[in-house]
Amino acid sequence: MLRRSSSVVRTLAPWLVPLMLFVALGAWSFASPVGASPDDDFHLPSIWCGLGDRPGLCEDSGDPATRLVPTPLKDASCYAFLPADSAACWDPEASGLFEAARVNTGPLYPPVFYATMSVFAGPDVPTSVLLMRLANSAIAVGLVTSVFWALPRRLRPALLISTVGSAVPLGVFIYASTNPSSWALLSAATVWISVYAVTQTSGRRRWVLAGLAVVATVLGAGARADAGAFAIFGAVLGLLLGLGRIRSALVPIVTAAAVAVVGVAFYLSAGQSGSLVAGLPSDNPPLTRAQLIDNALNVPTLWTGALGGWGLGWLDTPMPSTVVVATSLVVGGILFLGIARPTLREGIAAALALAALWAVPFILLAQSRAVVGTQVQPRYILPLLIILLGVASVAVDVEARWTRARRLIAAGALSIAFALAIYTNVRRYTTGTDGTALDPGTGAEWWWPVAPSPLLTVVVGSLAFAAGLGVLALSGLSGRSARAKAVTSGTDADAPTAPPARA
C-alpha cells in the first residue's frame, strides 16, 4: 500500500508541485496591499509608464523628469514605516492623475521589467497590481519548472535546493511582488545552472538550456543592473564547474558570451549601474577603520536578513524569531550536506560564491559610506545566496545525501516558517502589528474588495506550500525515485557527457 502511494505521488509530482507552488505564491500576491514592496512609490509609477505615454495611465507632465499617473499611486505606501497601522489609509478610489517625481525617466533601471508589467496596468489600480503579482508568480514557477525538466537529472536537485531553500520569507514575498528584484532572484537561480548544464549535455537539450540561460539573463538584467552582473558571475561559475573533460566547449562558451553581452548591455544602459561602482548616494563621511571591521564581521546579518532576520515590505514587518531559526537551519544543512566531499572545481566554485556573498555587500557599504543595517538591504544580496546554495549542491551524489528523512525535516521547517511569515504579513496590513486576534481578518481595517478572506489566504497558501514541499520530499529531487535509479544501475540517459574529475 505504501509503495502504491509513493508511486502515485511520483506520478502526480510533475504537475502537482508547480501548481502548489504557484498557489503558494498566489497567496503572497494577496498578502499585502498595493505599494507594499520596497520602493513601490518609484516602481509602480515606472510600471504604469513602462510602455510610454498612454492616455489615463501615463501622460506627459511638461517636465521630462516627471510623468502624470493615476492618483491612487500617490499614497499607495501611506502605511510604510508605521507597522502598528493597517493599510486602511490608502484610497484606491481617488480619481484623476498626479505628477510623479519618482519615476524611471532616466532611465535609472533597465526597461524590460517595467514594460512587461505595464501590459497589466489599467485605471483600476488594485486589480492591475494583483494581475502583475500573479503574472510574476507564474513567470517564476514557469521558468524554474522549464529549467528543471531541461536539466540532466543529476543537476535537478541543485536547482530545487537553492531555489526553495532560500525562498522563505523574503524570496516568496519578492517573487510575488511588483518589485524588479523578483526577476533578479529568478535569474540568479537559473542562469548559472543552465550554463553549467550546457557543458554536460548535447543535442537539442543543450540548445534548449542555452536558450533558457539567455532568457533568464534578459529577465534579470532587464529588471536590475546588478542582476546583469550576477548573471555574468553565475555563467563564469557554470563554465568553471563544467569545462574540462568535455568534447566541445564551443556551445558553452558561446552561451556564456551571450549571457555576458546581454548582462553588460543592460548594465551600461541603466543609471543604476553607477551605484555598483561608486556606491549608493550618501552624505556620510568615509567609514573609519573600526566601522570597516564591524561591517566585515556583520555582513552575515544581511544573509540571515533574507531568511527572516529583517522585516519584509518596507522593512517594517518584523518576522517571528522562529522563522529565521528554521530557515537558517535549513540553509546550514544545505551547505553542510552539499560541500561534504567537494571536487576541486566544486570547492573553488563554492569558495568564489561565498567570497562574492561576503565581498559585494562589504564593498558596496564602504563605497556608500554606510554601516550594516543601513542602505544595503538583504534583497540586494539574496541572488548571491541562491547561487552559493546551488553551487554547493552540485555533487553527483547530493540527492543520496538528502535522505527522505532529511527532506521531510527540511520541508517541515520551511513550511512552518512560511506559514508564520505569511500570517504575520497579512495581520500587519489588516490590523497592524498591534492586532491580537488569532484570525488576521478579525477587526480587519483593510482587505482586498474581491479576494478570499485573510485567514483563508493564509491557510490555503500555507497548505499549498507544505503540500508542494511534501511531494518533493516523498518523490525525490530529480524527478525519479531511488528504486528507478537502482534499476538503471547508476546509468542515466541524461547524465553528463563526462563525469567531473575529483580532486
ZANU-636008 format. One record per residue (C-alpha): residue number from 1; x, y, z; residue in three letters. Coordinates in steps of 0.001 Angstrom, whole numbers, plus 500000, padded with zeros to 6 digits. Example, Ala and Ser with C-alpha at 12.3 -4.5 7.8 and 13.67 -1.06 7.14 Angstrom:
! ZANU-636008
num east north up residu
1 512300 495500 507800 ALA
2 513670 498940 507140 SER
This chain:
! ZANU-636008
num east north up residu
1 500000 500000 500000 MET
2 502818 502376 500913 LEU
3 504630 501542 497673 ARG
4 501461 502224 495670 ARG
5 501015 505594 497416 SER
6 504614 506533 496668 SER
7 504069 505617 493026 SER
8 501001 507871 492867 VAL
9 502958 510740 494426 VAL
10 505775 510341 491866 ARG
11 503262 510257 489023 THR
12 501497 513414 490158 LEU
13 504626 515313 491227 ALA
14 505437 516920 487823 PRO
15 502004 518557 487802 TRP
16 501258 518917 491488 LEU
17 504456 520634 492639 VAL
18 504356 523587 490186 PRO
19 500632 524029 490805 LEU
20 501032 524049 494584 MET
21 503960 526465 494474 LEU
22 502010 528799 492196 PHE
23 499074 528727 494636 VAL
24 501503 529477 497476 ALA
25 502957 532464 495621 LEU
26 499451 533492 494657 GLY
27 498577 533690 498342 ALA
28 501508 536040 498835 TRP
29 500146 538151 495968 SER
30 497100 538827 498169 PHE
31 499053 539005 501444 ALA
32 499905 542712 501195 SER
33 498285 545835 499761 PRO
34 499280 547917 496752 VAL
35 502607 549627 497399 GLY
36 503859 547104 499953 ALA
37 507085 546039 498264 SER
38 510216 548162 498784 PRO
39 510366 551434 496820 ASP
40 506960 550866 495233 ASP
41 506486 554634 495224 ASP
42 509073 554522 492409 PHE
43 508367 551148 490835 HIS
44 504596 551489 490414 LEU
45 504675 554806 488500 PRO
46 507525 553354 486442 SER
47 505385 550324 485593 ILE
48 502417 552466 484563 TRP
49 504822 554338 482245 CYS
50 506688 551205 481149 GLY
51 505136 551287 477646 LEU
52 505431 555032 477228 GLY
53 502707 557663 477279 ASP
54 499142 556308 477308 ARG
55 496008 558368 477966 PRO
56 494772 557989 481520 GLY
57 497701 555782 482525 LEU
58 500881 557751 481820 CYS
59 500843 561217 480375 GLU
60 503355 563959 479661 ASP
61 503632 566440 482538 SER
62 505638 569031 480650 GLY
63 508710 568103 482715 ASP
64 510930 565378 481173 PRO
65 511794 564101 484657 ALA
66 508188 563513 485760 THR
67 505006 561868 484490 ARG
68 501294 562045 485195 LEU
69 499965 558707 486530 VAL
70 496753 557602 488321 PRO
71 496229 559411 491629 THR
72 495793 556193 493708 PRO
73 499504 555542 493169 LEU
74 500403 558740 495021 LYS
75 499740 557499 498551 ASP
76 499749 553750 497967 ALA
77 502537 553311 500542 SER
78 500970 555607 503167 CYS
79 501412 552913 505843 TYR
80 505166 552467 505211 ALA
81 507332 552635 508371 PHE
82 504179 552576 510528 LEU
83 503931 548871 511424 PRO
84 501217 549394 514012 ALA
85 498977 550967 511350 ASP
86 496951 548973 508862 SER
87 496707 549735 505149 ALA
88 493338 551463 505624 ALA
89 494954 554872 504999 CYS
90 495060 554220 501247 TRP
91 492226 555371 498993 ASP
92 492052 553245 495822 PRO
93 489084 555237 494521 GLU
94 490922 558555 494146 ALA
95 490340 559969 490666 SER
96 492469 561856 488192 GLY
97 496215 561942 487673 LEU
98 499085 563241 489750 PHE
99 502612 564278 488831 GLU
100 505025 561535 489894 ALA
101 508526 562840 490546 ALA
102 509881 559375 491300 ARG
103 509633 557504 488012 VAL
104 512044 555691 485704 ASN
105 512638 558506 483219 THR
106 516469 558410 483492 GLY
107 516354 555560 482918 PRO
108 517626 554538 486328 LEU
109 516536 550903 485896 TYR
110 516547 548754 482732 PRO
111 513186 548871 480924 PRO
112 512171 545217 480372 VAL
113 510519 544557 483731 PHE
114 508543 547782 483696 TYR
115 507446 547313 480088 ALA
116 506267 543746 480738 THR
117 504346 544613 483895 MET
118 502879 547658 482149 SER
119 500854 545284 479968 VAL
120 498661 544684 483044 PHE
121 498388 548353 484062 ALA
122 494950 549899 483844 GLY
123 492779 552531 485521 PRO
124 491780 550024 488251 ASP
125 494962 550079 490323 VAL
126 494205 547225 492793 PRO
127 493186 544798 490037 THR
128 496192 545783 487942 SER
129 498633 545170 490786 VAL
130 497093 541780 491597 LEU
131 497406 540746 487945 LEU
132 501050 541828 487923 MET
133 501809 539860 491074 ARG
134 500079 536741 489774 LEU
135 501905 537104 486449 ALA
136 505225 537348 488270 ASN
137 504330 534260 490297 SER
138 503547 532366 487088 ALA
139 506787 533533 485454 ILE
140 508806 532364 488461 ALA
141 507192 528920 488624 VAL
142 507188 528544 484840 GLY
143 510871 529351 484317 LEU
144 512106 527218 487211 VAL
145 509935 524317 486032 THR
146 511199 524659 482454 SER
147 514828 524682 483562 VAL
148 514196 521737 485897 PHE
149 512916 519467 483115 TRP
150 515628 520604 480700 ALA
151 518439 519809 483157 LEU
152 520191 516457 483384 PRO
153 518658 514545 486275 ARG
154 521726 514788 488486 ARG
155 521628 518626 488375 LEU
156 517939 518996 489155 ARG
157 518397 518706 492944 PRO
158 520783 521694 492942 ALA
159 518156 523873 491268 LEU
160 515400 522876 493690 LEU
161 517584 523037 496785 ILE
162 518893 526521 496010 SER
163 515564 527980 494889 THR
164 513309 526531 497579 VAL
165 515880 526588 500386 GLY
166 516412 530346 500006 SER
167 512802 531338 499331 ALA
168 511345 531890 502798 VAL
169 510369 534519 503702 PRO
170 511926 537291 501572 LEU
171 512086 535271 498379 GLY
172 508398 534337 498251 VAL
173 507451 537899 499146 PHE
174 509587 539329 496312 ILE
175 508714 536698 493666 TYR
176 505022 537579 494091 ALA
177 505511 541355 494078 SER
178 505815 544289 491688 THR
179 509488 544749 492575 ASN
180 512165 544255 489858 PRO
181 514169 542198 492349 SER
182 511717 539356 491660 SER
183 513322 538821 488267 TRP
184 516811 539318 489703 ALA
185 516232 536392 492085 LEU
186 514792 534260 489304 LEU
187 517750 534973 487038 SER
188 520236 534124 489772 ALA
189 518518 530791 490387 ALA
190 518557 529674 486747 THR
191 521415 531241 484735 VAL
192 524398 529588 486397 TRP
193 522936 526086 486394 ILE
194 521710 526393 482799 SER
195 525217 527363 481646 VAL
196 526705 524517 483669 TYR
197 524206 522073 482176 ALA
198 525110 523230 478647 VAL
199 528596 521834 479301 THR
200 527119 518494 480383 GLN
201 524596 517820 477622 THR
202 524376 517506 473864 SER
203 521899 517815 471016 GLY
204 518551 519527 471410 ARG
205 518720 519567 475204 ARG
206 521930 521598 475073 ARG
207 520346 524237 472826 TRP
208 517231 524435 474997 VAL
209 519379 525052 478054 LEU
210 521424 527657 476212 ALA
211 518223 529443 475245 GLY
212 516912 529315 478811 LEU
213 520183 530780 480105 ALA
214 519863 533744 477744 VAL
215 516154 534222 478521 VAL
216 516871 534198 482251 ALA
217 519633 536745 481728 THR
218 517294 539033 479795 VAL
219 514767 538798 482627 LEU
220 517276 539580 485354 GLY
221 519404 542172 483580 ALA
222 516258 543733 482102 GLY
223 514964 544328 485621 ALA
224 518044 545417 487602 ARG
225 521536 546418 486523 ALA
226 523175 544369 489286 ASP
227 521305 541268 488098 ALA
228 523248 541513 484846 GLY
229 526494 541410 486810 ALA
230 525228 538460 488863 PHE
231 524243 536613 485675 ALA
232 527764 537016 484291 ILE
233 529220 535806 487588 PHE
234 526891 532805 487511 GLY
235 527871 531994 483920 ALA
236 531557 532062 484904 VAL
237 530864 529636 487756 LEU
238 528905 527408 485378 GLY
239 531847 527264 482980 LEU
240 534282 526639 485831 LEU
241 532224 523698 487032 LEU
242 531639 522192 483613 GLY
243 534516 522889 481275 LEU
244 537380 520449 481198 GLY
245 536665 516877 480248 ARG
246 534079 517588 477574 ILE
247 534359 517072 473850 ARG
248 533316 520516 472661 SER
249 533437 523802 474522 ALA
250 532092 525910 471667 LEU
251 528403 525965 472619 VAL
252 529029 526552 476361 PRO
253 531438 529394 475631 ILE
254 529059 530978 473118 VAL
255 526236 530673 475669 THR
256 528326 532312 478385 ALA
257 529387 535014 475924 ALA
258 525751 535714 475068 ALA
259 524954 535983 478776 VAL
260 527854 538414 479174 ALA
261 526816 540568 476222 VAL
262 523216 540808 477426 VAL
263 524305 541489 481005 GLY
264 526787 544199 480031 VAL
265 524387 545836 477585 ALA
266 521630 546228 480163 PHE
267 524148 547151 482862 TYR
268 525548 550034 480833 LEU
269 522107 551224 479742 SER
270 520895 551874 483298 ALA
271 521851 554734 485566 GLY
272 521526 552327 488476 GLN
273 524806 550704 487439 SER
274 526785 553636 488844 GLY
275 525706 552659 492354 SER
276 527538 549356 491994 LEU
277 530804 551212 491369 VAL
278 530516 554426 493364 ALA
279 528060 553177 495983 GLY
280 524591 554367 496934 LEU
281 524106 558143 497406 PRO
282 525193 559261 500859 SER
283 526339 562410 502658 ASP
284 528125 560400 505347 ASN
285 531857 560817 505938 PRO
286 534173 557944 504909 PRO
287 533996 554959 507220 LEU
288 536571 554628 509964 THR
289 538756 551544 510283 ARG
290 536619 550353 513200 ALA
291 533458 550712 511126 GLN
292 535007 548787 508236 LEU
293 535947 545963 510609 ILE
294 532439 545944 512084 ASP
295 530969 545788 508583 ASN
296 533196 542847 507651 ALA
297 532125 540960 510760 LEU
298 528425 541805 510444 ASN
299 527853 541195 506723 VAL
300 526246 537788 507518 PRO
301 523302 539611 509113 THR
302 522334 540553 505558 LEU
303 522217 536843 504708 TRP
304 520040 535978 507683 THR
305 518051 539126 506929 GLY
306 516801 537426 503774 ALA
307 515853 534407 505873 LEU
308 513650 536370 508256 GLY
309 516140 538321 510335 GLY
310 514965 541585 508762 TRP
311 511424 542773 508226 GLY
312 509509 542388 504980 LEU
313 507990 545114 502859 GLY
314 509461 548471 503766 TRP
315 511484 546582 506396 LEU
316 508615 547358 508799 ASP
317 507057 543901 509092 THR
318 509228 542014 511605 PRO
319 509187 538246 511425 MET
320 508878 535913 514438 PRO
321 512242 534526 515557 SER
322 511029 531028 514710 THR
323 511129 531968 511035 VAL
324 514807 532909 510892 VAL
325 515821 529975 513108 VAL
326 514001 527438 510932 ALA
327 515225 528839 507619 THR
328 518800 529299 508841 SER
329 518937 525678 509976 LEU
330 517792 524561 506522 VAL
331 520367 526760 504764 VAL
332 523069 525482 507099 GLY
333 522038 521913 506310 GLY
334 522181 522626 502578 ILE
335 525741 523911 502860 LEU
336 526984 521116 505122 PHE
337 525444 518340 503034 LEU
338 526438 519928 499752 GLY
339 530127 520521 500409 ILE
340 530786 517340 502362 ALA
341 533148 515887 499721 ARG
342 533705 518525 497031 PRO
343 535781 518036 493915 THR
344 538459 520626 493255 LEU
345 536211 522506 490824 ARG
346 533240 522350 493177 GLU
347 535357 523616 496053 GLY
348 536739 526522 494043 ILE
349 533296 527476 492727 ALA
350 531763 527367 496214 ALA
351 534649 529427 497620 ALA
352 534185 532056 494905 LEU
353 530430 532203 495539 ALA
354 530988 532602 499274 LEU
355 533632 535273 498686 ALA
356 531223 537214 496466 ALA
357 528454 536875 499045 LEU
358 530761 538479 501597 TRP
359 532714 540940 499450 ALA
360 529905 542514 497383 VAL
361 527926 543922 500330 PRO
362 531124 544892 502145 PHE
363 532429 546897 499178 ILE
364 529016 548418 498466 LEU
365 528716 549514 502089 LEU
366 532210 551001 502036 ALA
367 531524 552876 498791 GLN
368 528200 554093 500188 SER
369 529845 555156 503464 ARG
370 527272 553110 505328 ALA
371 527269 550532 508091 VAL
372 525474 547191 508081 VAL
373 521801 547817 508737 GLY
374 521581 550880 506503 THR
375 521476 551473 502736 GLN
376 522258 547902 501614 VAL
377 519297 545541 502017 GLN
378 519125 541726 502091 PRO
379 517226 541639 498780 ARG
380 520311 543049 497040 TYR
381 522367 540117 498312 ILE
382 519837 537271 498099 LEU
383 520758 536439 494445 PRO
384 524295 535613 495563 LEU
385 522988 533407 498391 LEU
386 520873 531498 495873 ILE
387 523947 530938 493681 ILE
388 526018 529775 496659 LEU
389 523406 527223 497751 LEU
390 523160 525909 494197 GLY
391 526904 525663 493583 VAL
392 527307 523913 496936 ALA
393 524719 521299 495870 SER
394 526054 520097 492520 VAL
395 527793 516977 493796 ALA
396 526937 513817 491841 VAL
397 525590 512089 494951 ASP
398 523840 515089 496522 VAL
399 520387 513514 496234 GLU
400 521603 510456 498118 ALA
401 522847 512728 500893 ARG
402 519356 514222 501111 TRP
403 517644 511140 502507 THR
404 513873 511082 502730 ARG
405 514019 511851 506456 ALA
406 516223 514897 505855 ARG
407 513971 516088 503057 ARG
408 510895 515778 505263 LEU
409 512574 517643 508133 ILE
410 513658 520481 505829 ALA
411 510215 520611 504212 ALA
412 508589 520781 507626 GLY
413 510874 523575 508834 ALA
414 510316 525653 505699 LEU
415 506562 525051 505810 SER
416 506354 526256 509412 ILE
417 508433 529324 508555 ALA
418 506251 530017 505502 PHE
419 503022 529794 507496 ALA
420 504282 532091 510254 LEU
421 505652 534580 507725 ALA
422 502506 534913 505625 ILE
423 500300 535051 508732 TYR
424 502435 537834 510226 THR
425 502495 539715 506933 ASN
426 498712 539563 506463 VAL
427 497981 540650 510023 ARG
428 500406 543584 509746 ARG
429 498271 545084 506947 TYR
430 494770 544113 508100 THR
431 495079 545397 511675 THR
432 498677 546482 512208 GLY
433 501258 544625 514275 THR
434 499389 545557 517463 ASP
435 496494 543276 516493 GLY
436 495938 540438 518960 THR
437 493242 538257 517374 ALA
438 494278 534819 516144 LEU
439 492288 535328 512941 ASP
440 494049 538117 510975 PRO
441 490668 539023 509490 GLY
442 489070 539801 512846 THR
443 488561 543541 513029 GLY
444 490297 543955 509678 ALA
445 490667 547614 508722 GLU
446 491877 546783 505232 TRP
447 491475 543933 502769 TRP
448 491005 543472 499045 TRP
449 487446 544202 497819 PRO
450 487286 540865 495976 VAL
451 489521 538161 497445 ALA
452 489479 535153 499765 PRO
453 489321 536149 503425 SER
454 492622 536925 505190 PRO
455 492513 533676 507162 LEU
456 491643 531597 504091 LEU
457 494505 533211 502184 THR
458 496940 532266 504937 VAL
459 495616 528721 505284 VAL
460 495431 527934 501569 VAL
461 498864 529428 500862 GLY
462 500494 527598 503763 SER
463 498894 524255 502920 LEU
464 499811 524604 499244 ALA
465 503445 525320 500071 PHE
466 503576 522442 502548 ALA
467 501949 520115 500011 ALA
468 504403 521084 497272 GLY
469 507397 520523 499525 LEU
470 505877 517337 500901 GLY
471 505526 515879 497415 VAL
472 509145 516817 496668 LEU
473 510272 515201 499920 ALA
474 508427 511973 499153 LEU
475 509115 511740 495425 SER
476 512748 512866 495377 GLY
477 514551 515900 493999 LEU
478 515437 514740 490497 SER
479 512125 513556 489092 GLY
480 512706 509839 489608 ARG
481 512703 507520 492598 SER
482 515592 505780 494310 ALA
483 514154 502459 493072 ARG
484 514284 503686 489480 ALA
485 517916 504678 489952 LYS
486 518720 501269 491350 ALA
487 517104 499567 488357 VAL
488 519265 501566 485957 THR
489 522352 500597 487997 SER
490 523601 504128 488090 GLY
491 523153 504858 484391 THR
492 521190 507886 483277 ASP
493 520249 508857 479783 ALA
494 520558 512459 480868 ASP
495 523894 512045 482614 ALA
496 526819 514373 481881 PRO
497 528890 513601 478831 THR
498 531818 513059 481168 ALA
499 531889 512803 484954 PRO
500 533699 515579 486791 PRO
501 537177 514682 487952 ALA
502 537572 514521 491707 ARG
503 540434 516244 493419 ALA
